[in-house]
Amino acid sequence: MTTTAYSNAFFRDPADHRWLSPFPGEFVAHHVNGQQTGQNFSCAEAEIEPGVGQPLHIHHTIEELLYVLEGEITFALEGRRFRSGPGGVLFIPRGSAHAFRNFGNRPARMLGVFSPSAMDGFFEAMEGQLPSALPEIARRYGIEFVGPMIEAEPA
């Protein structure tokens, strides 16, 4: 592993990122985790396969920022929809119902920043679990699922 620490700062080589698959068709690598930031924030990259996304949910204890790196993602936030390609940013205050989905025909990539850093533990806990484990694991991390996956807009 090529991680070089400078006091509390560090550099990690891209080849050293450990990719998790917490959900079918979604791959996540934490670039910065809570242990490295005193639990203040974490930063992860996600690759989302076509047709894949997260259903409507609420983070009761964290705030989230999602930045589209590649592809196209449709977001739902508090009853509004946004479709974005690279460069689009969505800030999600704690307590806000939100969802996302890749309706494109190729994988999309996003960068997520979470404060405080609980999502790194959530993704680790979901690795290798059956979907039936999701509600209990989510509850431990202050996540509540409140609705279905978002559907494509009518043509």
N, C-alpha and C positions, 0 to 999 in steps of 0.2 A: 504494500500500500504506500502510495506516495503522498503522504500528508506531512507538510512541514509546518510546525508550530512556531510562532513568534509571540512570546508571552501568551496572551489569550487569542491572538490572531492565528490563522492557519491558511494553507493552500492545499487543495486536494486535486490531484490529477483526474481528469474526466474518465480515464480508464479504470479508476478505482471506485466509481460509484456502484453501489449495490442496488440492483433493481428488484423490487418486490412486485408481486401480482396480488394485491389485496382483493380484487374483484375480476371476474372474467372480462378480458379485453381491455383492462386498465393496468398500466405498469407505472410504478412510482419509484423514484430515487430521491432520497433526502440528501441535499447538498450541505445543509447546515441543520443540526438537530438541537433539541432543547438542552442537552447536556453541554453542548459547546457554547450556549448563549445564556446560561443561568436560567433556563426555561422562559426567557423573554420572547423568543420567536423561533420558528423553524422555517426552512425554505426547501421546497421539493419541486421536482420536475415530474410531470405526468405525461405519458403517451396514451392517448385514447383512440382505440380502434373505431372504424366506422360503425355507426349504430349504437355505440356504447355511451353511457353517461351515468349520472347519479340522479335518483328520484328527488323530489322536493323534500328538503330537510332543513333543520335549524341547528346551528351551533349555539348552544346556550352560554358557553364560556370562552369562546375565542372569536376574534375577528380574522377575516380572510381577504387576501388580495390575490386575484387571478389575472395573469398576463398571458395572452395567446402568443406563442412563439412561432407556430407553424400550423397550417390547415385552417379549418373554420369550426368554431364552436357556437352553439346557440345556448344562451343563458336565460334563465327565468329568475327574476328577483322581485319579491313582493308584488306579484301580479303583472309585472312588465316583462317583455321579452326583448332580448338583444342578440343580434347575430354579429360575430366578429371574426375577422382574420387576424394575421400577425399585427401586433402592436396594440390590440384592444385590451383595456384594463377594466376589471370589475372589482369594486371594493364592496365587501359584504360585512356590515356591522353585525356584532353578535346579536342573536335573537331574530335575524332576518331569514324568512323562508326563501330558499334558493335551490336551483337545480341547473344542470348543464347536460348537453348531449352533442355528440358529433354526428351530424346528419350528412357529412361529406362522404366521398368515396375513397378517401385515403386517411391514414392516421393523422391525428392532430396532436400538437404538443403544447402544454401550458406550464408556466412557472407559478407556483403558489407560495405565498408567504402567510404564515399563521402566527397569531399572537394572542395569548401565550402559546407555547410550543406543543400542545397536546396531540396534534395530528400525527407526529412522528410515531408516538406510541400506538395510536389507533391503527395506522397502516401496518405496523409490525404485528399487532394483535390479530389482524384480519388475514394475514398471510397464511394460506393453506386451510382456511376455515370453510365450512359449508355455509351457504347463504342463510341457513336457519340460525346460525350463530350471530348474525349481524345485529339484531335488535338489542341483545344483551351487551355485546361489546360496545356498540354505539352509545348505549346508556351510560356505560362506565366513563366515556369520554365526553359527556355532555351533548351528545348528538341525538336528535329526535327526528324520525322520518314522519312527514306529515302529508305526503301525497305521492302520486305516481310519477313515473318518468314523463318528461315533456314529449309531446307528439309533434311531428312535422307540421308546419303550416300547410293548409290546403293549397294546392297548385292553382 
